[in-house]
Amino acid sequence: MHQSHNPLVLALDYPGYRKEARIEELGLDRHGVRVHGLLRGPLPRAVGGAAYAARLLANVPSGSGPVAAVAAYCASAPLAFEVAAALGGEPPAIVLFDAEATSLDSITADYRARLGGLGVQPDEQELSDRVDAVALADDPERFVAELAGDLARRARGALRAAGADEAESAASAAHMVSAYTDWLSHLVAAHHARTSPWEGEVLRLASADTDPFGFTCAGRQRALRLGCDRFELLRSEETRAAVLETLGLAHTADTGERTARCPAA
């Protein structure tokens, strides 16, 4: 258990719109916790876990003090171990929310969905050929470059077919591909992140509709499955209480605010 008057938590929560609550919605700052979001722009284009973590930590202000915990949501979970390992000194706690591993299948499903958004429906063989398992394992930089390049070509074609001129389609496709390259680099870095050896404390919080076997890691683990769905996990009072306990802080319910209650299952 890590105790500090104003503990510092480094948070890995991928930016951008999503329906699920975010780590910041836990309101840990109202309990004296300093939360520093690591995933701020410009995001790293590194494709290895250690390199990605090093780029993130380079942006942590000097003099921030010791880190009490590294918290991560969903696909960022493996990167929490790389960040924690890079800090040195006493191991911080690792706090994971609905942790998921990144696999070739999950990257393929994500890419299929992005192509679907362009009105492109590739067959399974085409997808299998494009999302190359060998490149992911052996040459992740090429893996990211080739998928981003393929998306760029398809996006330009779809936009031109929808009536955009060459300049408009090129500009829109470039914006789309830049955002995708950030995301894919994050996924590939997480895929290559090392979650062991790790001997520190790990708190795993899971919503009711998350696969409990979707992520494995080392460490002294405490796992808690809550009754709420993943949309409310990072708004619930129970989630907040568990995190504060791990940080060695007493939990008092927030006042003047409605929070989702999520009884432990």
ZIQUI-V515620 format. One record per pair of residues at least 12 apart in sequence whose ideal C-beta (glycine too) atoms are under 10 Angstrom apart, sorted by sequence separation. I is the first residue (numbers start at 1). J is the second residue. D is the distance in whole Angstrom. If there is no record, write none. Layout:
i=I j=J d=D
i=I j=J d=D
This chain:
i=11 j=23 d=5
i=13 j=25 d=10
i=23 j=35 d=7
i=43 j=55 d=9
i=44 j=56 d=7
i=70 j=82 d=9
i=72 j=84 d=10
i=80 j=92 d=9
i=112 j=124 d=9
i=115 j=127 d=8
i=131 j=143 d=8
i=135 j=147 d=9
i=156 j=168 d=10
i=157 j=169 d=8
i=159 j=171 d=9
i=226 j=238 d=6
i=241 j=253 d=9
i=11 j=24 d=8
i=24 j=37 d=7
i=42 j=55 d=10
i=43 j=56 d=9
i=70 j=83 d=5
i=80 j=93 d=10
i=81 j=94 d=7
i=156 j=169 d=5
i=159 j=172 d=6
i=160 j=173 d=10
i=204 j=217 d=8
i=212 j=225 d=7
i=226 j=239 d=7
i=238 j=251 d=10
i=240 j=253 d=9
i=9 j=23 d=9
i=23 j=37 d=8
i=38 j=52 d=10
i=44 j=58 d=9
i=70 j=84 d=5
i=80 j=94 d=5
i=132 j=146 d=7
i=155 j=169 d=8
i=156 j=170 d=6
i=158 j=172 d=10
i=159 j=173 d=6
i=224 j=238 d=8
i=237 j=251 d=8
i=240 j=254 d=8
i=11 j=26 d=10
i=22 j=37 d=9
i=38 j=53 d=9
i=44 j=59 d=10
i=69 j=84 d=9
i=70 j=85 d=10
i=80 j=95 d=8
i=81 j=96 d=10
i=112 j=127 d=6
i=115 j=130 d=9
i=131 j=146 d=9
i=132 j=147 d=9
i=155 j=170 d=9
i=158 j=173 d=9
i=202 j=217 d=6
i=204 j=219 d=9
i=210 j=225 d=8
i=224 j=239 d=9
i=40 j=56 d=9
i=67 j=83 d=9
i=70 j=86 d=10
i=80 j=96 d=7
i=108 j=124 d=9
i=111 j=127 d=7
i=130 j=146 d=8
i=131 j=147 d=7
i=156 j=172 d=8
i=157 j=173 d=9
i=202 j=218 d=8
i=203 j=219 d=10
i=210 j=226 d=10
i=226 j=242 d=9
i=237 j=253 d=6
i=9 j=26 d=10
i=11 j=28 d=9
i=38 j=55 d=9
i=39 j=56 d=7
i=42 j=59 d=10
i=53 j=70 d=10
i=67 j=84 d=8
i=70 j=87 d=8
i=77 j=94 d=9
i=130 j=147 d=7
i=155 j=172 d=7
i=156 j=173 d=5
i=159 j=176 d=9
i=202 j=219 d=4
i=203 j=220 d=10
i=204 j=221 d=6
i=205 j=222 d=9
i=206 j=223 d=7
i=208 j=225 d=7
i=237 j=254 d=8
i=38 j=56 d=4
i=77 j=95 d=10
i=78 j=96 d=10
i=109 j=127 d=9
i=152 j=170 d=9
i=155 j=173 d=4
i=156 j=174 d=9
i=158 j=176 d=10
i=200 j=218 d=9
i=201 j=219 d=7
i=202 j=220 d=7
i=203 j=221 d=8
i=204 j=222 d=7
i=205 j=223 d=8
i=206 j=224 d=7
i=207 j=225 d=8
i=208 j=226 d=7
i=224 j=242 d=6
i=9 j=28 d=7
i=37 j=56 d=10
i=38 j=57 d=8
i=40 j=59 d=7
i=77 j=96 d=5
i=80 j=99 d=9
i=108 j=127 d=6
i=111 j=130 d=8
i=112 j=131 d=9
i=131 j=150 d=10
i=154 j=173 d=9
i=155 j=174 d=9
i=198 j=217 d=7
i=199 j=218 d=7
i=200 j=219 d=5
i=201 j=220 d=5
i=202 j=221 d=5
i=203 j=222 d=5
i=204 j=223 d=4
i=205 j=224 d=5
i=206 j=225 d=5
i=207 j=226 d=6
i=208 j=227 d=5
i=209 j=228 d=9
i=210 j=229 d=9
i=240 j=259 d=8
i=9 j=29 d=10
i=39 j=59 d=10
i=67 j=87 d=6
i=76 j=96 d=9
i=77 j=97 d=8
i=108 j=128 d=8
i=111 j=131 d=6
i=130 j=150 d=6
i=153 j=173 d=8
i=155 j=175 d=9
i=156 j=176 d=10
i=195 j=215 d=8
i=196 j=216 d=9
i=198 j=218 d=4
i=199 j=219 d=6
i=200 j=220 d=7
i=201 j=221 d=8
i=202 j=222 d=7
i=203 j=223 d=8
i=204 j=224 d=7
i=205 j=225 d=8
i=206 j=226 d=7
i=207 j=227 d=8
i=208 j=228 d=6
i=209 j=229 d=5
i=210 j=230 d=6
i=222 j=242 d=8
i=237 j=257 d=10
i=239 j=259 d=9
i=7 j=28 d=9
i=38 j=59 d=7
i=66 j=87 d=8
i=70 j=91 d=10
i=71 j=92 d=10
i=76 j=97 d=9
i=77 j=98 d=8
i=78 j=99 d=8
i=110 j=131 d=9
i=130 j=151 d=10
i=152 j=173 d=5
i=155 j=176 d=5
i=156 j=177 d=9
i=195 j=216 d=8
i=196 j=217 d=7
i=197 j=218 d=6
i=198 j=219 d=5
i=199 j=220 d=7
i=201 j=222 d=8
i=202 j=223 d=9
i=203 j=224 d=7
i=204 j=225 d=9
i=205 j=226 d=7
i=207 j=228 d=6
i=208 j=229 d=6
i=209 j=230 d=6
i=238 j=259 d=9
i=239 j=260 d=9
i=13 j=35 d=10
i=15 j=37 d=8
i=37 j=59 d=10
i=38 j=60 d=7
i=67 j=89 d=9
i=68 j=90 d=10
i=70 j=92 d=6
i=71 j=93 d=9
i=72 j=94 d=8
i=73 j=95 d=10
i=74 j=96 d=9
i=77 j=99 d=4
i=78 j=100 d=9
i=108 j=130 d=9
i=109 j=131 d=10
i=151 j=173 d=8
i=152 j=174 d=7
i=155 j=177 d=7
i=195 j=217 d=4
i=196 j=218 d=4
i=197 j=219 d=9
i=198 j=220 d=9
i=207 j=229 d=6
i=208 j=230 d=8
i=209 j=231 d=9
i=237 j=259 d=5
i=238 j=260 d=9
i=240 j=262 d=10
i=242 j=264 d=9
i=6 j=29 d=10
i=16 j=39 d=10
i=36 j=59 d=9
i=56 j=79 d=8
i=60 j=83 d=10
i=66 j=89 d=7
i=67 j=90 d=9
i=69 j=92 d=5
i=70 j=93 d=8
i=71 j=94 d=8
i=72 j=95 d=7
i=73 j=96 d=8
i=74 j=97 d=7
i=75 j=98 d=10
i=76 j=99 d=9
i=77 j=100 d=7
i=78 j=101 d=7
i=79 j=102 d=10
i=108 j=131 d=5
i=154 j=177 d=10
i=194 j=217 d=10
i=195 j=218 d=6
i=196 j=219 d=8
i=198 j=221 d=10
i=207 j=230 d=4
i=210 j=233 d=8
i=222 j=245 d=10
i=235 j=258 d=9
i=236 j=259 d=7
i=237 j=260 d=7
i=238 j=261 d=7
i=239 j=262 d=7
i=7 j=31 d=10
i=9 j=33 d=6
i=10 j=34 d=10
i=11 j=35 d=5
i=13 j=37 d=6
i=15 j=39 d=6
i=36 j=60 d=6
i=66 j=90 d=7
i=67 j=91 d=10
i=68 j=92 d=6
i=69 j=93 d=4
i=70 j=94 d=5
i=71 j=95 d=4
i=72 j=96 d=6
i=73 j=97 d=5
i=74 j=98 d=5
i=75 j=99 d=8
i=76 j=100 d=9
i=77 j=101 d=8
i=78 j=102 d=7
i=104 j=128 d=9
i=107 j=131 d=6
i=152 j=176 d=8
i=153 j=177 d=10
i=194 j=218 d=9
i=195 j=219 d=8
i=206 j=230 d=9
i=207 j=231 d=8
i=208 j=232 d=10
i=209 j=233 d=10
i=222 j=246 d=8
i=235 j=259 d=6
i=236 j=260 d=5
i=237 j=261 d=6
i=238 j=262 d=5
i=6 j=31 d=10
i=7 j=32 d=8
i=8 j=33 d=8
i=9 j=34 d=7
i=10 j=35 d=8
i=11 j=36 d=7
i=12 j=37 d=8
i=13 j=38 d=9
i=14 j=39 d=6
i=15 j=40 d=7
i=36 j=61 d=8
i=57 j=82 d=10
i=67 j=92 d=5
i=68 j=93 d=7
i=69 j=94 d=7
i=70 j=95 d=7
i=71 j=96 d=8
i=72 j=97 d=7
i=73 j=98 d=7
i=74 j=99 d=7
i=75 j=100 d=5
i=77 j=102 d=9
i=108 j=133 d=10
i=151 j=176 d=7
i=152 j=177 d=5
i=155 j=180 d=9
i=207 j=232 d=8
i=208 j=233 d=9
i=235 j=260 d=5
i=236 j=261 d=7
i=237 j=262 d=7
i=238 j=263 d=7
i=6 j=32 d=5
i=7 j=33 d=6
i=8 j=34 d=5
i=9 j=35 d=5
i=10 j=36 d=6
i=11 j=37 d=5
i=12 j=38 d=6
i=13 j=39 d=6
i=15 j=41 d=7
i=52 j=78 d=10
i=53 j=79 d=6
i=56 j=82 d=9
i=57 j=83 d=7
i=66 j=92 d=8
i=67 j=93 d=9
i=69 j=95 d=5
i=70 j=96 d=9
i=71 j=97 d=7
i=72 j=98 d=10
i=73 j=99 d=8
i=74 j=100 d=5
i=75 j=101 d=8
i=76 j=102 d=10
i=105 j=131 d=9
i=107 j=133 d=10
i=151 j=177 d=6
i=152 j=178 d=10
i=207 j=233 d=4
i=234 j=260 d=9
i=235 j=261 d=10
i=236 j=262 d=4
i=237 j=263 d=10
i=238 j=264 d=6
i=5 j=32 d=7
i=6 j=33 d=7
i=7 j=34 d=7
i=8 j=35 d=8
i=9 j=36 d=7
i=10 j=37 d=8
i=11 j=38 d=6
i=12 j=39 d=6
i=52 j=79 d=6
i=53 j=80 d=9
i=56 j=83 d=6
i=60 j=87 d=9
i=68 j=95 d=10
i=72 j=99 d=7
i=73 j=100 d=9
i=75 j=102 d=5
i=104 j=131 d=7
i=150 j=177 d=10
i=206 j=233 d=8
i=207 j=234 d=9
i=232 j=259 d=9
i=233 j=260 d=9
i=235 j=262 d=8
i=236 j=263 d=9
i=4 j=32 d=9
i=6 j=34 d=6
i=7 j=35 d=10
i=8 j=36 d=7
i=9 j=37 d=10
i=10 j=38 d=5
i=11 j=39 d=8
i=15 j=43 d=8
i=36 j=64 d=7
i=53 j=81 d=9
i=54 j=82 d=8
i=74 j=102 d=10
i=104 j=132 d=9
i=105 j=133 d=10
i=122 j=150 d=10
i=148 j=176 d=10
i=149 j=177 d=8
i=152 j=180 d=9
i=205 j=233 d=7
i=232 j=260 d=4
i=4 j=33 d=9
i=14 j=43 d=9
i=49 j=78 d=7
i=50 j=79 d=10
i=53 j=82 d=4
i=54 j=83 d=9
i=57 j=86 d=6
i=104 j=133 d=5
i=107 j=136 d=7
i=148 j=177 d=5
i=151 j=180 d=6
i=152 j=181 d=9
i=205 j=234 d=9
i=207 j=236 d=9
i=231 j=260 d=9
i=232 j=261 d=9
i=233 j=262 d=7
i=4 j=34 d=9
i=34 j=64 d=8
i=49 j=79 d=6
i=52 j=82 d=7
i=53 j=83 d=5
i=56 j=86 d=9
i=57 j=87 d=7
i=147 j=177 d=10
i=148 j=178 d=9
i=151 j=181 d=9
i=232 j=262 d=6
i=34 j=65 d=8
i=36 j=67 d=9
i=51 j=82 d=9
i=52 j=83 d=9
i=53 j=84 d=9
i=75 j=106 d=8
i=120 j=151 d=10
i=205 j=236 d=9
i=229 j=260 d=9
i=38 j=70 d=9
i=49 j=81 d=8
i=50 j=82 d=5
i=53 j=85 d=8
i=54 j=86 d=6
i=104 j=136 d=6
i=122 j=154 d=9
i=148 j=180 d=6
i=149 j=181 d=10
i=207 j=239 d=9
i=228 j=260 d=6
i=34 j=67 d=10
i=38 j=71 d=10
i=39 j=72 d=10
i=49 j=82 d=4
i=50 j=83 d=10
i=53 j=86 d=5
i=103 j=136 d=9
i=104 j=137 d=9
i=114 j=147 d=9
i=118 j=151 d=8
i=147 j=180 d=8
i=148 j=181 d=5
i=151 j=184 d=9
i=205 j=238 d=9
i=228 j=261 d=8
i=229 j=262 d=9
i=34 j=68 d=9
i=35 j=69 d=10
i=37 j=71 d=10
i=38 j=72 d=9
i=39 j=73 d=10
i=48 j=82 d=9
i=49 j=83 d=9
i=53 j=87 d=9
i=102 j=136 d=10
i=120 j=154 d=5
i=147 j=181 d=9
i=148 j=182 d=10
i=205 j=239 d=6
i=226 j=260 d=10
i=227 j=261 d=9
i=228 j=262 d=3
i=33 j=68 d=8
i=50 j=85 d=8
i=75 j=110 d=10
i=115 j=150 d=9
i=119 j=154 d=9
i=120 j=155 d=9
i=226 j=261 d=10
i=227 j=262 d=6
i=228 j=263 d=8
i=33 j=69 d=9
i=35 j=71 d=8
i=49 j=85 d=9
i=50 j=86 d=7
i=107 j=143 d=9
i=111 j=147 d=6
i=115 j=151 d=8
i=118 j=154 d=6
i=144 j=180 d=9
i=145 j=181 d=8
i=148 j=184 d=7
i=226 j=262 d=4
i=227 j=263 d=5
i=39 j=76 d=7
i=49 j=86 d=10
i=110 j=147 d=10
i=114 j=151 d=6
i=118 j=155 d=6
i=120 j=157 d=8
i=144 j=181 d=6
i=147 j=184 d=6
i=148 j=185 d=9
i=205 j=242 d=6
i=226 j=263 d=7
i=227 j=264 d=7
i=228 j=265 d=9
i=33 j=71 d=10
i=38 j=76 d=9
i=117 j=155 d=9
i=118 j=156 d=10
i=119 j=157 d=10
i=120 j=158 d=7
i=204 j=242 d=10
i=205 j=243 d=8
i=226 j=264 d=6
i=227 j=265 d=5
i=104 j=143 d=10
i=108 j=147 d=10
i=111 j=150 d=9
i=115 j=154 d=6
i=118 j=157 d=8
i=119 j=158 d=6
i=145 j=184 d=10
i=203 j=242 d=6
i=225 j=264 d=7
i=226 j=265 d=6
i=39 j=79 d=9
i=107 j=147 d=8
i=111 j=151 d=8
i=114 j=154 d=9
i=115 j=155 d=9
i=118 j=158 d=4
i=144 j=184 d=5
i=203 j=243 d=7
i=224 j=264 d=6
i=225 j=265 d=5
i=12 j=53 d=9
i=28 j=69 d=10
i=38 j=79 d=9
i=114 j=155 d=9
i=117 j=158 d=9
i=118 j=159 d=8
i=143 j=184 d=8
i=144 j=185 d=6
i=147 j=188 d=9
i=205 j=246 d=10
i=224 j=265 d=9
i=38 j=80 d=10
i=119 j=161 d=8
i=203 j=245 d=9
i=28 j=71 d=9
i=115 j=158 d=9
i=118 j=161 d=10
i=119 j=162 d=8
i=144 j=187 d=9
i=203 j=246 d=5
i=12 j=56 d=8
i=118 j=162 d=9
i=140 j=184 d=10
i=141 j=185 d=9
i=144 j=188 d=6
i=202 j=246 d=10
i=203 j=247 d=10
i=26 j=71 d=9
i=38 j=83 d=7
i=140 j=185 d=9
i=143 j=188 d=6
i=144 j=189 d=10
i=201 j=246 d=7
i=10 j=56 d=8
i=10 j=57 d=8
i=141 j=188 d=9
i=23 j=71 d=6
i=140 j=188 d=5
i=143 j=191 d=10
i=23 j=72 d=9
i=140 j=189 d=8
i=10 j=60 d=7
i=23 j=73 d=6
i=22 j=73 d=8
i=136 j=187 d=10
i=140 j=191 d=8
i=8 j=60 d=9
i=21 j=73 d=9
i=136 j=188 d=7
i=140 j=192 d=6
i=20 j=73 d=8
i=23 j=76 d=10
i=10 j=64 d=9
i=20 j=74 d=8
i=137 j=191 d=9
i=208 j=262 d=8
i=18 j=73 d=10
i=118 j=173 d=10
i=136 j=191 d=7
i=137 j=192 d=9
i=207 j=262 d=8
i=8 j=64 d=6
i=18 j=74 d=9
i=136 j=192 d=9
i=8 j=65 d=6
i=10 j=67 d=6
i=205 j=262 d=10
i=208 j=265 d=6
i=7 j=65 d=9
i=8 j=66 d=7
i=9 j=67 d=7
i=10 j=68 d=9
i=11 j=69 d=9
i=12 j=70 d=7
i=13 j=71 d=8
i=14 j=72 d=10
i=118 j=176 d=9
i=207 j=265 d=10
i=6 j=65 d=8
i=7 j=66 d=9
i=8 j=67 d=5
i=9 j=68 d=6
i=10 j=69 d=8
i=11 j=70 d=8
i=12 j=71 d=7
i=13 j=72 d=7
i=14 j=73 d=7
i=117 j=176 d=9
i=206 j=265 d=9
i=7 j=67 d=8
i=8 j=68 d=6
i=9 j=69 d=5
i=10 j=70 d=5
i=11 j=71 d=5
i=12 j=72 d=4
i=13 j=73 d=5
i=14 j=74 d=8
i=4 j=65 d=8
i=7 j=68 d=4
i=8 j=69 d=8
i=9 j=70 d=7
i=10 j=71 d=7
i=11 j=72 d=7
i=12 j=73 d=7
i=13 j=74 d=8
i=14 j=75 d=7
i=4 j=66 d=7
i=6 j=68 d=9
i=7 j=69 d=7
i=8 j=70 d=10
i=9 j=71 d=5
i=10 j=72 d=9
i=11 j=73 d=8
i=12 j=74 d=9
i=14 j=76 d=6
i=114 j=176 d=8
i=4 j=67 d=10
i=12 j=75 d=9
i=13 j=76 d=7
i=2 j=66 d=9
i=4 j=68 d=6
i=12 j=76 d=4
i=2 j=67 d=9
i=3 j=68 d=8
i=11 j=76 d=9
i=12 j=77 d=8
i=2 j=68 d=4
i=12 j=78 d=10
i=114 j=180 d=7
i=1 j=68 d=10
i=2 j=69 d=7
i=12 j=79 d=6
i=12 j=80 d=6
i=11 j=80 d=9
i=111 j=180 d=9
i=114 j=183 d=9
i=10 j=80 d=8
i=12 j=82 d=10
i=110 j=180 d=9
i=114 j=184 d=10
i=12 j=83 d=7
i=26 j=97 d=9
i=23 j=95 d=9
i=10 j=83 d=6
i=110 j=183 d=8
i=111 j=184 d=8
i=10 j=84 d=8
i=23 j=97 d=7
i=110 j=184 d=8
i=22 j=97 d=10
i=21 j=97 d=9
i=10 j=87 d=8
i=20 j=97 d=9
i=107 j=184 d=7
i=110 j=187 d=7
i=20 j=98 d=8
i=107 j=187 d=6
i=106 j=187 d=8
i=107 j=188 d=8
i=10 j=92 d=8
i=9 j=92 d=8
i=8 j=92 d=9
i=9 j=93 d=9
i=11 j=95 d=9
i=12 j=96 d=10
i=13 j=97 d=9
i=102 j=186 d=9
i=103 j=187 d=10
i=107 j=191 d=8
i=7 j=92 d=9
i=12 j=97 d=10
i=102 j=187 d=5
i=106 j=191 d=9
i=7 j=93 d=9
i=9 j=95 d=8
i=11 j=97 d=10
i=102 j=188 d=8
i=102 j=189 d=9
i=104 j=191 d=8
i=2 j=90 d=8
i=102 j=190 d=5
i=103 j=191 d=7
i=2 j=91 d=9
i=47 j=136 d=9
i=101 j=190 d=8
i=102 j=191 d=4
i=2 j=92 d=7
i=100 j=190 d=9
i=101 j=191 d=8
i=102 j=192 d=9
i=2 j=93 d=6
i=102 j=193 d=9
i=1 j=93 d=8
i=47 j=139 d=9
i=48 j=140 d=7
i=101 j=193 d=10
i=47 j=140 d=4
i=48 j=141 d=9
i=46 j=140 d=9
i=47 j=141 d=6
i=101 j=195 d=9
i=46 j=141 d=9
i=47 j=142 d=10
i=45 j=141 d=9
i=47 j=143 d=8
i=99 j=195 d=10
i=47 j=144 d=6
i=47 j=145 d=10
i=45 j=144 d=8
i=94 j=195 d=9
i=99 j=202 d=9
i=94 j=198 d=8
i=99 j=204 d=6
i=94 j=200 d=6
i=95 j=201 d=9
i=96 j=202 d=7
i=97 j=203 d=9
i=98 j=204 d=9
i=99 j=205 d=9
i=79 j=186 d=8
i=82 j=189 d=8
i=91 j=198 d=8
i=93 j=200 d=7
i=94 j=201 d=7
i=95 j=202 d=8
i=96 j=203 d=7
i=97 j=204 d=8
i=98 j=205 d=8
i=99 j=206 d=8
i=75 j=183 d=9
i=82 j=190 d=9
i=85 j=193 d=10
i=91 j=199 d=7
i=92 j=200 d=7
i=93 j=201 d=5
i=94 j=202 d=5
i=95 j=203 d=5
i=96 j=204 d=5
i=97 j=205 d=5
i=98 j=206 d=6
i=106 j=214 d=10
i=85 j=194 d=7
i=91 j=200 d=3
i=92 j=201 d=8
i=93 j=202 d=7
i=94 j=203 d=7
i=95 j=204 d=8
i=96 j=205 d=7
i=97 j=206 d=8
i=98 j=207 d=6
i=76 j=186 d=7
i=79 j=189 d=6
i=80 j=190 d=10
i=82 j=192 d=9
i=83 j=193 d=9
i=85 j=195 d=10
i=90 j=200 d=9
i=91 j=201 d=7
i=93 j=203 d=6
i=94 j=204 d=9
i=95 j=205 d=7
i=96 j=206 d=9
i=97 j=207 d=8
i=100 j=210 d=8
i=101 j=211 d=10
i=75 j=186 d=7
i=76 j=187 d=10
i=78 j=189 d=8
i=79 j=190 d=5
i=82 j=193 d=5
i=98 j=209 d=9
i=99 j=210 d=8
i=100 j=211 d=8
i=103 j=214 d=10
i=75 j=187 d=6
i=78 j=190 d=5
i=81 j=193 d=6
i=82 j=194 d=6
i=85 j=197 d=9
i=98 j=210 d=5
i=99 j=211 d=10
i=76 j=189 d=10
i=77 j=190 d=7
i=78 j=191 d=7
i=79 j=192 d=10
i=80 j=193 d=8
i=81 j=194 d=6
i=82 j=195 d=8
i=85 j=198 d=7
i=97 j=210 d=9
i=98 j=211 d=9
i=99 j=212 d=10
i=101 j=214 d=6
i=102 j=215 d=10
i=76 j=190 d=6
i=78 j=192 d=8
i=79 j=193 d=5
i=81 j=195 d=5
i=84 j=198 d=7
i=100 j=214 d=5
i=101 j=215 d=5
i=75 j=190 d=6
i=78 j=193 d=4
i=80 j=195 d=8
i=81 j=196 d=8
i=85 j=200 d=9
i=99 j=214 d=7
i=100 j=215 d=6
i=101 j=216 d=8
i=74 j=190 d=10
i=75 j=191 d=9
i=77 j=193 d=9
i=78 j=194 d=8
i=79 j=195 d=9
i=81 j=197 d=10
i=84 j=200 d=7
i=98 j=214 d=9
i=99 j=215 d=4
i=101 j=217 d=9
i=76 j=193 d=9
i=78 j=195 d=5
i=81 j=198 d=6
i=98 j=215 d=9
i=99 j=216 d=9
i=72 j=190 d=9
i=77 j=195 d=8
i=80 j=198 d=10
i=84 j=202 d=10
i=99 j=217 d=8
i=81 j=200 d=9
i=96 j=215 d=7
i=81 j=202 d=9
i=96 j=217 d=8
i=80 j=202 d=9
i=94 j=217 d=8
i=77 j=202 d=10
i=94 j=219 d=7
i=96 j=221 d=9
i=93 j=219 d=9
i=77 j=204 d=9
i=93 j=220 d=10
i=94 j=221 d=9
i=95 j=222 d=10
i=96 j=223 d=9
i=91 j=219 d=9
i=98 j=226 d=10
i=91 j=220 d=10
i=93 j=222 d=10
i=70 j=200 d=10
i=69 j=200 d=10
i=69 j=201 d=9
i=71 j=203 d=9
i=73 j=205 d=10
i=98 j=230 d=5
i=52 j=185 d=8
i=56 j=189 d=10
i=97 j=230 d=9
i=52 j=186 d=7
i=55 j=189 d=9
i=69 j=203 d=8
i=71 j=205 d=10
i=84 j=219 d=9
i=98 j=233 d=6
i=42 j=178 d=10
i=43 j=179 d=10
i=45 j=181 d=7
i=52 j=188 d=9
i=53 j=189 d=8
i=74 j=210 d=9
i=81 j=217 d=7
i=97 j=233 d=6
i=98 j=234 d=9
i=45 j=182 d=7
i=47 j=184 d=9
i=52 j=189 d=4
i=77 j=214 d=10
i=78 j=215 d=8
i=80 j=217 d=9
i=81 j=218 d=8
i=97 j=234 d=6
i=43 j=181 d=9
i=44 j=182 d=8
i=47 j=185 d=6
i=51 j=189 d=7
i=52 j=190 d=8
i=77 j=215 d=6
i=81 j=219 d=8
i=43 j=182 d=4
i=45 j=184 d=9
i=46 j=185 d=7
i=47 j=186 d=9
i=49 j=188 d=9
i=50 j=189 d=9
i=78 j=217 d=8
i=42 j=182 d=8
i=43 j=183 d=8
i=45 j=185 d=5
i=46 j=186 d=9
i=47 j=187 d=9
i=48 j=188 d=8
i=49 j=189 d=5
i=52 j=192 d=9
i=53 j=193 d=8
i=74 j=214 d=10
i=75 j=215 d=10
i=77 j=217 d=8
i=41 j=182 d=8
i=44 j=185 d=7
i=45 j=186 d=9
i=47 j=188 d=5
i=48 j=189 d=6
i=49 j=190 d=7
i=51 j=192 d=9
i=52 j=193 d=8
i=53 j=194 d=10
i=74 j=215 d=9
i=43 j=185 d=7
i=44 j=186 d=8
i=46 j=188 d=9
i=47 j=189 d=6
i=49 j=191 d=8
i=50 j=192 d=9
i=97 j=239 d=7
i=39 j=182 d=9
i=43 j=186 d=7
i=46 j=189 d=6
i=47 j=190 d=10
i=48 j=191 d=10
i=49 j=192 d=5
i=50 j=193 d=8
i=45 j=189 d=9
i=47 j=191 d=9
i=48 j=192 d=5
i=49 j=193 d=3
i=50 j=194 d=7
i=95 j=239 d=10
i=44 j=189 d=7
i=47 j=192 d=7
i=48 j=193 d=8
i=49 j=194 d=6
i=46 j=192 d=10
i=48 j=194 d=10
i=49 j=195 d=9
i=97 j=243 d=9
i=39 j=186 d=8
i=95 j=242 d=8
i=95 j=243 d=6
i=93 j=243 d=9
i=95 j=246 d=6
i=94 j=246 d=9
i=95 j=247 d=9
i=93 j=246 d=5
i=93 j=247 d=7
i=92 j=247 d=10
i=93 j=248 d=10
i=74 j=230 d=8
i=73 j=230 d=10
i=74 j=233 d=10
i=73 j=233 d=9
i=73 j=234 d=7
i=16 j=179 d=8
i=71 j=234 d=10
i=16 j=182 d=9
i=15 j=182 d=9
i=16 j=183 d=8
i=14 j=182 d=9
i=15 j=183 d=10
i=14 j=183 d=7
i=14 j=186 d=6
i=71 j=243 d=7
i=14 j=187 d=9
i=12 j=186 d=9
i=69 j=243 d=8
i=71 j=246 d=10
i=14 j=190 d=10
i=69 j=246 d=7
i=12 j=190 d=9
i=68 j=246 d=9
i=69 j=247 d=6
i=68 j=247 d=6
i=68 j=248 d=8
i=68 j=249 d=10
i=20 j=207 d=9
i=2 j=200 d=10
i=2 j=201 d=8
i=1 j=201 d=8
i=21 j=228 d=10
i=25 j=232 d=10
i=26 j=233 d=9
i=27 j=234 d=10
i=33 j=240 d=10
i=25 j=233 d=10
i=26 j=234 d=6
i=27 j=235 d=9
i=20 j=229 d=9
i=21 j=230 d=9
i=25 j=234 d=5
i=26 j=235 d=7
i=31 j=240 d=8
i=20 j=230 d=6
i=21 j=231 d=7
i=24 j=234 d=8
i=25 j=235 d=5
i=26 j=236 d=8
i=27 j=237 d=10
i=30 j=240 d=9
i=31 j=241 d=10
i=33 j=243 d=8
i=19 j=230 d=9
i=20 j=231 d=5
i=21 j=232 d=6
i=23 j=234 d=6
i=25 j=236 d=10
i=26 j=237 d=9
i=33 j=244 d=8
i=19 j=231 d=6
i=20 j=232 d=8
i=21 j=233 d=7
i=22 j=234 d=6
i=28 j=240 d=7
i=31 j=243 d=9
i=32 j=244 d=9
i=18 j=231 d=9
i=20 j=233 d=7
i=21 j=234 d=4
i=22 j=235 d=9
i=26 j=239 d=6
i=27 j=240 d=7
i=31 j=244 d=6
i=20 j=234 d=7
i=21 j=235 d=4
i=25 j=239 d=10
i=26 j=240 d=5
i=33 j=247 d=6
i=20 j=235 d=9
i=21 j=236 d=8
i=25 j=240 d=10
i=28 j=243 d=7
i=32 j=247 d=9
i=23 j=239 d=10
i=28 j=244 d=7
i=31 j=247 d=9
i=33 j=249 d=7
i=26 j=243 d=7
i=32 j=249 d=7
i=21 j=239 d=9
i=26 j=244 d=9
i=31 j=249 d=6
i=28 j=247 d=8
i=31 j=250 d=9
i=23 j=243 d=9
i=31 j=251 d=7
i=13 j=234 d=9
i=28 j=249 d=9
i=31 j=252 d=8
i=30 j=252 d=10
i=31 j=254 d=9
i=30 j=254 d=6
i=30 j=255 d=10
i=27 j=254 d=6
i=30 j=257 d=9
i=27 j=257 d=8
i=27 j=259 d=8
i=26 j=259 d=9
i=9 j=243 d=8
i=25 j=259 d=9
i=25 j=260 d=10
i=7 j=244 d=9
i=9 j=246 d=10
i=9 j=247 d=7
i=7 j=246 d=10
i=8 j=247 d=10
i=21 j=260 d=8
i=7 j=247 d=5
i=7 j=248 d=7
i=7 j=249 d=7
i=4 j=247 d=8
i=6 j=249 d=10
i=1 j=245 d=8
i=2 j=246 d=7
i=3 j=247 d=8
i=4 j=248 d=7
i=5 j=249 d=9
i=1 j=246 d=7
i=2 j=247 d=6
i=3 j=248 d=3
i=4 j=249 d=9
i=1 j=247 d=8
i=2 j=248 d=6
i=3 j=249 d=8
i=1 j=248 d=5
i=2 j=249 d=10
i=1 j=249 d=10
